[in-house]
Amino acid sequence: MKLCLLAWLTVGLTLALGSNQDMGFTFLLPAGSTECFYQTTARNDSMEVEYQVIAGSGLDVGFVLISPSGHRLASDFRRSDGIHMVDPTDDGDYRLCFDNSFSKLSEKMVFFDVNINSQSSTGGGRDEWADVAVTETMAEYKLKDIRSRMDSVYERLERCRQVQAALRAFEARDRYLLEDNLWRVSFWSCLNLLVMLTVGVTQIYTLQHLFHDTRQVCT
């Protein structure tokens, strides 16, 4: 079955996530190769990386997360999914590498999601709130309360979006497994049917040949 490539990413692509630093990608990992991606972070942020193999023989890849200083923070070998947290982060580019070198024939389709909770990215929005603040104590308290509630709602909505993306990846992987199993069941069912028909025809021919007497009887 031909795999549908949703987004093709090459080695060394930098994830430019902008102010909304949360993005998911689906890419095709060729057989016998390794693909690396880079994510830039600021100091004291938090980063969450989640990946899933949604198609390909074995549904497994290797994964390595390397810090800007070159230290290996996380390493998985032949896993179908995984979640890794980095808190706090350092300034620089984190490297995310997916390894399929152990598979010489099968390519893999991989989905991964990178979520950056940036402290600096929320500063601009809070400065805008501060511009409309008034001097009264009660009004300032209400404004802070509204702002905290809106921030809480925003974080929960972002988390819901991440969960929905993960569920879509699970759905794609389950669909691939169902289609692959359907092909196998159909193939072996047709093969068994062909064998049964061949055996039946052979038995009928053998029985007819046993009772078919070609000798002539003289009377």
C-alpha positions, 0 to 999 in steps of 0.5 A, spaced: 500 500 500 502 506 498 503 511 503 500 518 503 505 523 505 502 529 508 508 533 509 515 532 506 521 535 511 528 534 509 534 534 514 536 540 517 529 544 517 528 549 523 521 549 526 519 556 525 513 556 530 513 563 531 509 566 537 504 560 537 510 555 538 506 549 537 506 545 531 505 538 528 508 535 522 507 528 519 513 526 514 516 520 511 522 517 513 525 513 508 528 506 509 535 505 512 536 513 513 536 518 519 532 525 519 533 530 524 530 537 525 531 543 529 527 547 534 530 554 537 528 555 544 530 561 549 532 560 556 527 557 562 522 555 557 519 548 557 518 544 551 514 537 550 516 533 544 511 527 542 512 522 536 508 516 533 509 512 528 503 511 524 505 507 518 510 502 516 512 495 517 513 494 525 511 501 526 517 503 530 523 508 529 529 510 533 529 517 537 534 522 540 533 528 543 540 532 543 541 539 547 544 545 544 550 543 548 551 536 545 548 532 551 543 527 549 537 528 553 532 522 551 533 516 547 528 511 544 530 505 540 525 501 536 519 505 539 512 506 536 511 512 540 514 517 546 513 523 549 519 527 552 519 534 556 525 539 557 524 544 563 527 548 563 530 549 556 537 553 554 538 558 549 540 554 542 537 549 537 535 542 540 536 537 535 530 531 534 533 525 530 528 520 527 532 513 526 530 508 521 537 505 519 535 498 522 530 497 516 533 496 510 526 495 506 520 499 509 519 506 510 515 509 516 510 515 516 512 519 523 507 524 526 511 529 531 508 535 535 513 540 538 510 544 544 514 550 547 511 554 553 515 560 552 515 565 558 517 571 553 512 570 548 506 572 553 510 578 555 507 582 549 500 580 551 501 582 558 504 589 556 497 590 552 493 588 558 497 593 563 496 599 558 489 599 559 489 598 567 487 603 571 489 606 578 483 603 582 485 597 586 479 593 585 479 595 578 486 592 577 484 586 581 479 584 577 483 585 571 488 581 573 483 576 575 480 576 568 487 576 565 489 569 569 482 566 567 483 568 560 491 565 560 488 559 563 483 558 558 488 559 552 492 553 555 487 548 556 485 550 549 492 549 546 492 542 550 486 540 547 488 541 540 495 537 542 490 531 544 486 532 538 492 532 533 495 526 537 488 522 536 488 524 529 495 520 529 492 514 532 486 514 528 491 514 522 495 508 525 489 504 526 487 505 519 493 503 516 493 497 521 486 495 519 487 496 511 494 492 512 490 486 515 484 486 510 489 485 505 493 479 508 486 476 510 483 477 503 490 474 500 490 468 504 482 467 503 483 467 496 489 462 496 485 457 501 479 458 496 484 456 490 487 450 494 480 448 496 477 448 488 484 445 486 483 439 491 476 438 489 477 438 482 482 433 482 478 428 487 472 429 482 477 427 476 480 421 480 474 418 482 471 419 475 477 416 472 477 410 477 470 408 475 471 409 467 472 402 464 475 403 457 475 395 456 471 392 451 467 386 453 466 381 447 459 377 448 
